[in-house]
Amino acid sequence: MTSEVVIDERLAYAIEHRRQLEIRYVVGPQSRGPRVVNPHVVFTASTGALSLHAVQVSGFSSSGLSAPGWRSFDLARVWVIKLLDSTFEVDDELNLANDELYTEIHLAVSR
């Protein structure tokens, strides 16, 4: 049995319409800078956490991101700042059949 998942309306809209988002990811005092992401998938991770899998294209990175790259974000720590006007293409590396990463998919971009 699957429990109902509540997804921020702006996040759901961004995934459905391939719109970029500006978010803050709060992990610790060093992790509060804004980030721009291309949101691709909301899923339940193997840890049980509701998560966002996105391509981060700019902004703060505690891991030293210098180029666009895939990141998984625990949605309990994501604050959606705003829906941006810019759109994105689905990344070629997206593999929705990856059962090791995506325990359960709740929302995903369509190709």
N, C-alpha and C positions, 0 to 999 in steps of 0.2 A: 504494500500500500504506500502511495506517495503522498506526502503532506503538501499542502498548498504553499507555494513560494511567492512572496511579495517582492516585486522588482520595482525600483524607482521608475516612475513614468518616463522621465527624461532618458534614462538608460535604455529602457525598452524601446522608446522611439528611435534613439540613436542606432541601436542594433537593427531595427526593422528598416530604417531609411538610410543606413550607412553614413551617419553623421558623426563627426568627431566630437569628443567631449573634453572639457577641461575638468580635471578632478584634483582632489587632495587625497593623498594616501597617508594615513596617520599610523605610523609604527612606533615612533619615538620622537624625541625632540629634534632630531636631525632630519626627519622625514616629512616635513609638512609643506614643502614647496609645491606649487602647482605643476601638473603634468598634463600634456595633451595626448590623448589615446584614441586609437581606432578600435572601438569595442566590437568583438566578434562573438563571444559565447558567454552566457551565464550558466554555470554548472555547479554540481556538488562535487567537491574534491574528495579524494580518498580519506582525508582527515575528517570529512563530514561538514566542512565549511562551505557555505555558499560563496562562490568565487566568480570573478570576471577574468576571462582570458582576452587580452587585448594587445595590440601593437602600440607600444609607447613611442611616439614620434618626436617629442620634445619635452623639456621641463626637467624638474628636479629628479635626481635618482640617487638613492643611498648606495647603490651598487656601482655608481660611476658610469651610467649609461652615456655613451657619446654618439651613438648612432641608433636609428630606429631598431626596436627589437621586441620580441614577444615577452610579455610579463603576465603572471597570474596575480590577481589582487583579491585578498579576502574582502568580500563586500561589507563585512561589519566594520571595516576600517576605511572604506571609500566614502568620500563626501563628493557628490556631484556638484560642481560649482556652476557650470553652464553648458548648455547645448550649443555647439558652434555651427556656423553656417556652412563650413567646409565639409565636403564629403570625402569618402575613401573607397577604394576598390578592395574587394575581399583578397586577403593575402594568399598567395599560392601555397604557402606552407600549412594552411589550415587543414587539419585532418580530423573531422568529426567522428571518425571511426576509431579514434585512439581511446580505447577502453581504460588504459592505464592512467590517462590524465582525466578523462571525463567519466566519472562514475555515473552521473546522471545529467543530461543536458536539459535545461529548462527553457532556454531561448538562444537562438543562433542566427547569424546572418544567412541569407540564402544566396546561392551563387547565381 
